[in-house]
């Protein structure tokens, strides 16, 4: 682990029980082809296909009303694949997506239609991740937009042209100007000894050529890291910091137009705010699949209400 990754501080905050205590889990297909559920024999087993199908009416109503070219049966297949992959790769099956509340799985699939972000692995716009809801005392399945997904919403809505996340280290030549200008930031990207992490910023360019800069302090980064209970921050620290920075910047992107696309941006901003306030991030699909953390090329081009899952 390099010096940059060692600069973080971790917290011992851990409110979760050893095993999620809700009564219903879904059955998934294991790598061996056998149907199985998590090791919690007191739970009632549901068929994953039935849970996903329960979202069909709401999904298709939303997609039809706003003219989305997104198909329920395709997204249900993607969702099933993600849930099964997460279960098969999970180090602790009790906290895999198969043990998320069925309502949250249903609502996550409906949120795909609300956002317009497909779960297609080829496009990499969004994923399903397990998150712990401490208030409800259970594991939930949530839609997690990637760098690409957040940027796609921003670009399609006309809020931005592009956006990047940058990390600032103590040896960088850095000067913050204001929230509407590019910071003065000079550094050698190939130098692995840039000192301790100071923070970062999201820089978004708007269609008129102006900029939106969102600073993210080290204190906020460490707070968000402390609320995560998977090992992902230890293994992929810089990628997780950049994901956090883009997510913070996304919440500030202005909505300057009306219509379905702008509404999807507004709804996703509210959705992420609610999710971040009520749940803790768990291990995603698996450490060997970190594509959802990767920042996309800068030249990406363009292509509604969440109900919190009840346990």
Order of alpha helices (4+ residues) and beta strands (2+ residues): alpha-beta-beta-beta-alpha-alpha-alpha-alpha-beta-beta-alpha-beta-beta-beta-beta-beta-alpha-alpha-alpha-alpha-beta
